[in-house]
Amino acid sequence: MEKMVLYFILTAYYFITIDEPSLVIALLAFILFFIVDVFEYRYSVLAVSAVYLVFIFASTEWIFYMPLFTLVVAVRYGGIAFATLVLLFIEAEVILLMIALFVLYMSYLRARLDSYERENRKIRDQLTSDNLLLRRQHNELLKNHEKDVHMAGLNERNRIAREMHDALGHSLSTSILLIESLQYIKDEAKIKQSLQLLQERLKGGMDDIRTSIHQLYETSIDLEARISDYIKEMDRYHIRLRYDVTSALDHEMKMDILSIIKESLTNIRKHSDAENVRIAIREQKDVIIISIKDDGSERPAVKKGMGLLAMQEVVGKYNGIFNTFHEGGFSIHITLYKEGERDEHNHSG
């Protein structure tokens, strides 16, 4: 397109300047300088240059198409195109020289633009390659994570099976031996003694099983996941959860925290016109801090309802602190002392 515009400008200038312009020269110039775009051979520009030089020595009117010749050479060979300006200096064609210099400047800008585009394509291709590599690595990480989860499940199952076997197997095997020996004992006192020992063995085995199941149940509750499930049920509210608890809480505290969160969300659903809710559960050295805040405008009743009283009772189990505020919404702030720390806090109090 640039070459086409330049050709028409030069042709118009040629027909205006020359008294008897040659239409043949104009047509031959069009064919000569556009044929390099049709046949992209390695030496096509050199061939066109040779033909043009022959034409220009045959007729000086070809000097009018020197800027077009400069453009063709600049596109292929860059700075070498400055050599084509020699004839314009000799002929003192100022206007054509200015056009040729402008063409060289535009060619330089176009070359820079092409360079930037090539660099951009190179960077884009590299980014695409890196993105594909990251996706492969991400998929591998997911697969490895699934394997780790599967292996962790197998290890946990094996541990439970081992504990159950150790707890139950020993008690049952000993009890079976005691039962078998009873049929050979005729002394009533020895029979009572054996039955008492059998009872103790079975009771001990049952206690071991209960302890194992209790420990398994304690570790099975994912507190953050359960709270997230409660939040999903509040679909018409925008709720943000901040959960910063890293230590393992016992089963009772997990259940109490869940009851506090559930009761708070229920109160918001029933009694508040809030739209946004923020829940924060943070762990400090000795305590668990729970904060629930909504942006409702309705002030709660002066008398505490059953929900707040139930939460207060839960907090009392841990000798904790229970506060409510109404500033820019309704807030509940609870501090629960961890196991061991609450006894120390109660003693110091």
C-alpha positions as CSV (number, residue, x, y, z in Angstrom):
1,M,0.0,0.0,0.0
2,E,2.9,2.4,0.8
3,K,4.5,1.6,-2.5
4,M,1.2,2.1,-4.4
5,V,0.7,5.5,-2.8
6,L,4.3,6.6,-3.6
7,Y,3.9,5.4,-7.2
8,F,0.8,7.5,-7.8
9,I,2.5,10.6,-6.1
10,L,5.6,10.2,-8.3
11,T,3.5,9.6,-11.4
12,A,1.4,12.7,-10.8
13,Y,4.6,14.7,-10.2
14,Y,6.1,13.3,-13.4
15,F,3.0,14.2,-15.5
16,I,2.9,17.7,-14.0
17,T,6.5,18.5,-14.5
18,I,7.3,17.0,-17.9
19,D,5.7,18.7,-21.0
20,E,5.2,15.5,-22.9
21,P,5.2,12.6,-20.3
22,S,5.4,9.1,-21.5
23,L,2.6,6.7,-20.5
24,V,4.9,3.8,-21.4
25,I,7.5,4.9,-18.8
26,A,4.7,5.1,-16.2
27,L,3.4,1.6,-17.0
28,L,6.9,0.1,-17.2
29,A,7.7,1.7,-13.8
30,F,4.6,0.1,-12.3
31,I,5.5,-3.3,-13.7
32,L,9.2,-3.0,-12.8
33,F,8.8,-2.0,-9.2
34,F,5.8,-4.2,-8.4
35,I,7.1,-7.4,-10.0
36,V,9.4,-7.9,-7.0
37,D,6.2,-8.4,-4.9
38,V,4.9,-11.0,-7.3
39,F,8.1,-13.0,-7.8
40,E,10.0,-13.1,-4.5
41,Y,13.2,-14.5,-5.9
42,R,16.5,-14.1,-4.0
43,Y,18.1,-11.7,-6.6
44,S,14.9,-10.1,-7.8
45,V,15.8,-6.7,-6.4
46,L,19.3,-6.9,-8.0
47,A,17.7,-7.7,-11.3
48,V,15.2,-4.8,-11.0
49,S,18.1,-2.5,-10.0
50,A,20.1,-3.5,-13.1
51,V,17.1,-2.9,-15.5
52,Y,16.3,0.5,-13.8
53,L,19.8,1.7,-14.2
54,V,19.7,0.7,-17.9
55,F,16.4,2.7,-18.3
56,I,17.7,5.7,-16.4
57,F,20.7,6.0,-18.7
58,A,18.5,5.5,-21.7
59,S,16.0,8.3,-20.6
60,T,16.5,10.8,-17.8
61,E,12.7,10.8,-17.2
62,W,13.2,7.7,-15.2
63,I,14.7,9.9,-12.5
64,F,11.2,10.7,-11.4
65,Y,10.8,7.1,-10.1
66,M,14.1,7.2,-8.1
67,P,12.3,7.5,-4.7
68,L,10.3,4.3,-5.6
69,F,13.6,2.6,-6.5
70,T,15.0,3.8,-3.2
71,L,12.1,2.2,-1.4
72,V,12.5,-1.1,-3.1
73,V,16.2,-1.3,-2.2
74,A,15.6,-0.1,1.4
75,V,13.0,-2.8,2.0
76,R,15.5,-5.5,1.0
77,Y,18.9,-4.1,1.9
78,G,18.3,-1.4,4.4
79,G,20.9,1.4,4.6
80,I,22.5,0.5,1.3
81,A,19.5,2.4,-0.2
82,F,21.3,5.7,0.6
83,A,23.6,5.0,-2.4
84,T,20.6,5.5,-4.7
85,L,20.4,9.2,-3.8
86,V,23.6,9.9,-5.7
87,L,21.8,10.5,-9.0
88,L,19.3,12.9,-7.3
89,F,22.2,14.9,-6.0
90,I,23.8,15.0,-9.4
91,E,20.5,16.0,-11.1
92,A,19.8,18.5,-8.4
93,E,16.2,17.2,-8.0
94,V,15.4,18.7,-4.6
95,I,11.8,17.6,-4.4
96,L,12.6,14.1,-5.4
97,L,15.5,14.1,-3.0
98,M,13.2,15.2,-0.2
99,I,10.7,12.5,-1.1
100,A,13.5,9.9,-1.2
101,L,14.8,10.9,2.2
102,F,11.3,10.8,3.6
103,V,10.9,7.3,2.1
104,L,14.1,6.2,3.8
105,Y,12.9,7.5,7.1
106,M,9.6,5.7,6.7
107,S,11.5,2.6,5.8
108,Y,13.6,2.9,8.9
109,L,10.5,3.3,11.0
110,R,8.8,0.3,9.3
111,A,12.0,-1.8,9.9
112,R,11.8,-0.9,13.6
113,L,8.2,-1.7,13.7
114,D,8.8,-5.1,12.1
115,S,11.6,-5.7,14.6
116,Y,9.3,-5.0,17.5
117,E,6.6,-7.2,16.0
118,R,9.1,-10.1,15.6
119,E,10.2,-9.6,19.2
120,N,6.6,-9.5,20.3
121,R,5.9,-12.7,18.5
122,K,9.0,-14.3,20.0
123,I,7.9,-13.2,23.5
124,R,4.4,-14.4,22.8
125,D,5.6,-17.7,21.6
126,Q,7.9,-18.0,24.7
127,L,5.0,-17.1,27.0
128,T,2.8,-19.7,25.3
129,S,5.5,-22.3,25.7
130,D,6.0,-21.4,29.3
131,N,2.2,-21.5,29.9
132,L,2.0,-25.0,28.4
133,L,4.9,-26.0,30.6
134,L,3.3,-24.6,33.7
135,R,0.1,-26.4,32.8
136,R,1.9,-29.7,32.5
137,Q,3.7,-29.1,35.8
138,H,0.4,-28.1,37.4
139,N,-1.2,-31.3,36.2
140,E,1.7,-33.3,37.5
141,L,1.4,-31.6,40.9
142,L,-2.3,-32.4,40.9
143,K,-1.6,-36.0,40.1
144,N,1.2,-36.1,42.8
145,H,-1.2,-34.5,45.3
146,E,-3.9,-37.1,44.5
147,K,-1.3,-39.8,45.0
148,D,-0.2,-38.3,48.3
149,V,-3.8,-38.0,49.5
150,H,-4.4,-41.6,48.5
151,M,-1.3,-42.8,50.2
152,A,-2.2,-40.8,53.3
153,G,-5.6,-42.5,53.3
154,L,-4.0,-45.9,53.0
155,N,-1.5,-45.2,55.8
156,E,-4.3,-43.9,58.0
157,R,-6.4,-47.0,57.3
158,N,-3.4,-49.2,58.0
159,R,-2.8,-47.3,61.3
160,I,-6.5,-47.7,62.3
161,A,-6.4,-51.4,61.4
162,R,-3.2,-51.9,63.4
163,E,-4.6,-50.1,66.5
164,M,-7.8,-52.1,66.3
165,H,-5.9,-55.3,65.9
166,D,-3.6,-54.5,68.8
167,A,-6.5,-53.3,71.1
168,L,-9.0,-56.0,70.2
169,G,-6.8,-58.9,69.2
170,H,-4.9,-59.2,72.4
171,S,-8.1,-58.9,74.6
172,L,-10.1,-61.4,72.5
173,S,-7.3,-63.9,72.3
174,T,-6.7,-63.8,76.1
175,S,-10.4,-64.0,76.7
176,I,-10.8,-67.1,74.5
177,L,-8.0,-68.8,76.4
178,L,-9.7,-68.0,79.7
179,I,-13.0,-69.3,78.4
180,E,-11.4,-72.6,77.2
181,S,-9.7,-73.0,80.6
182,L,-13.0,-72.6,82.5
183,Q,-14.3,-75.9,81.3
184,Y,-11.5,-77.7,83.1
185,I,-11.7,-75.8,86.4
186,K,-14.0,-77.3,89.0
187,D,-13.1,-75.0,91.9
188,E,-15.8,-72.4,92.2
189,A,-13.5,-69.8,93.6
190,K,-11.1,-70.2,90.7
191,I,-14.0,-70.0,88.3
192,K,-15.1,-66.7,89.8
193,Q,-11.5,-65.4,89.7
194,S,-11.2,-66.4,86.0
195,L,-14.6,-64.8,85.2
196,Q,-13.5,-61.6,86.9
197,L,-10.2,-61.6,85.0
198,L,-12.2,-62.3,81.7
199,Q,-14.5,-59.4,82.5
200,E,-11.5,-57.1,83.1
201,R,-9.9,-58.2,79.8
202,L,-13.0,-57.6,77.8
203,K,-13.6,-54.2,79.5
204,G,-10.1,-53.1,78.8
205,G,-10.4,-54.1,75.2
206,M,-13.6,-52.2,74.9
207,D,-12.0,-49.1,76.4
208,D,-9.1,-49.4,74.0
209,I,-11.5,-49.6,71.0
210,R,-13.5,-46.6,72.3
211,T,-10.3,-44.6,72.7
212,S,-9.2,-45.4,69.1
213,I,-12.6,-44.5,67.7
214,H,-12.7,-41.3,69.8
215,Q,-9.3,-40.2,68.5
216,L,-10.3,-41.0,64.9
217,Y,-13.5,-39.0,65.3
218,E,-11.7,-36.0,66.7
219,T,-9.3,-35.8,63.8
220,S,-12.0,-36.4,61.2
221,I,-13.7,-33.0,61.5
222,D,-12.3,-30.3,59.1
223,L,-13.4,-27.2,61.0
224,E,-12.8,-24.8,58.1
225,A,-14.6,-27.0,55.6
226,R,-17.6,-27.3,57.9
227,I,-17.8,-23.6,58.4
228,S,-17.5,-23.1,54.6
229,D,-20.5,-25.4,54.2
230,Y,-22.5,-23.3,56.6
231,I,-21.6,-20.2,54.6
232,K,-22.7,-21.8,51.3
233,E,-26.2,-22.1,52.8
234,M,-26.3,-18.3,53.3
235,D,-26.3,-17.8,49.5
236,R,-28.0,-14.4,49.6
237,Y,-25.3,-12.9,51.7
238,H,-21.8,-11.8,50.8
239,I,-19.7,-13.6,53.5
240,R,-15.9,-13.4,53.9
241,L,-14.2,-15.9,56.1
242,R,-10.7,-15.5,57.6
243,Y,-9.5,-18.8,59.2
244,D,-6.1,-18.6,60.9
245,V,-5.9,-21.7,63.1
246,T,-3.0,-24.1,62.6
247,S,-2.9,-26.2,65.8
248,A,-5.1,-29.3,66.2
249,L,-8.2,-28.5,68.3
250,D,-9.9,-31.2,70.3
251,H,-13.3,-32.5,69.2
252,E,-15.3,-30.7,71.8
253,M,-13.9,-27.3,71.0
254,K,-14.4,-27.9,67.2
255,M,-18.1,-28.7,67.9
256,D,-18.5,-25.7,70.1
257,I,-17.0,-23.3,67.6
258,L,-19.3,-24.8,64.9
259,S,-22.3,-24.3,67.1
260,I,-21.3,-20.6,67.7
261,I,-20.9,-20.0,64.0
262,K,-24.1,-21.7,63.1
263,E,-26.1,-19.9,65.8
264,S,-24.7,-16.5,64.6
265,L,-25.6,-17.2,61.0
266,T,-29.1,-18.3,62.0
267,N,-29.6,-15.0,64.0
268,I,-28.4,-13.0,61.0
269,R,-30.9,-14.8,58.7
270,K,-33.8,-14.4,61.1
271,H,-33.2,-11.0,62.7
272,S,-30.9,-8.9,60.5
273,D,-31.3,-7.0,57.3
274,A,-27.5,-7.3,56.6
275,E,-26.0,-8.0,53.2
276,N,-22.3,-8.4,54.1
277,V,-20.9,-10.6,56.9
278,R,-17.3,-11.0,58.0
279,I,-16.2,-14.1,60.0
280,A,-12.7,-14.3,61.5
281,I,-11.4,-17.2,63.5
282,R,-7.8,-16.5,64.7
283,E,-5.5,-18.4,66.9
284,Q,-3.2,-16.8,69.4
285,K,-0.8,-18.4,71.8
286,D,-3.4,-19.3,74.5
287,V,-6.7,-18.5,73.0
288,I,-9.0,-18.9,70.0
289,I,-10.7,-15.6,69.0
290,I,-14.0,-15.6,67.1
291,S,-15.4,-12.5,65.5
292,I,-18.7,-12.3,63.5
293,K,-19.7,-8.9,62.2
294,D,-22.6,-7.9,59.8
295,D,-23.6,-4.5,58.3
296,G,-27.3,-4.7,59.4
297,S,-29.1,-1.6,60.4
298,E,-31.6,-3.2,62.8
299,R,-30.6,-2.9,66.4
300,P,-31.0,-6.2,68.3
301,A,-33.4,-6.4,71.2
302,V,-32.2,-5.3,74.6
303,K,-33.0,-8.8,76.0
304,K,-30.7,-11.5,74.8
305,G,-32.4,-14.2,72.8
306,M,-32.0,-17.9,73.1
307,G,-29.2,-17.9,70.5
308,L,-27.0,-15.4,72.3
309,L,-27.6,-17.1,75.6
310,A,-26.7,-20.5,74.1
311,M,-23.4,-19.0,72.8
312,Q,-22.8,-17.4,76.2
313,E,-23.1,-20.8,77.8
314,V,-20.6,-22.3,75.4
315,V,-18.2,-19.5,76.1
316,G,-18.6,-20.2,79.8
317,K,-17.3,-23.7,79.4
318,Y,-14.0,-22.3,78.4
319,N,-14.0,-19.5,81.0
320,G,-13.9,-17.2,77.9
321,I,-15.1,-13.7,77.1
322,F,-18.3,-12.9,75.3
323,N,-19.0,-9.4,74.0
324,T,-21.5,-7.9,71.5
325,F,-21.3,-4.5,69.8
326,H,-23.6,-2.4,67.6
327,E,-21.5,0.0,65.6
328,G,-21.9,0.0,61.8
329,G,-23.7,-3.2,62.2
330,F,-23.9,-6.0,64.8
331,S,-20.7,-7.7,66.1
332,I,-20.0,-10.7,68.3
333,H,-16.5,-11.0,69.8
334,I,-15.6,-14.2,71.6
335,T,-12.4,-15.4,73.3
336,L,-12.1,-19.1,74.1
337,Y,-9.2,-20.4,76.2
338,K,-7.5,-23.5,74.9
339,E,-7.5,-26.7,76.9
340,G,-5.2,-26.4,79.9
341,E,-5.0,-22.6,79.5
342,R,-8.6,-22.2,80.5
343,D,-8.0,-24.1,83.8
344,E,-5.0,-21.9,84.5
345,H,-7.1,-18.8,83.7
346,N,-9.9,-20.0,85.9
347,H,-7.5,-20.6,88.8
348,S,-5.8,-17.2,88.4
349,G,-9.3,-15.6,88.3
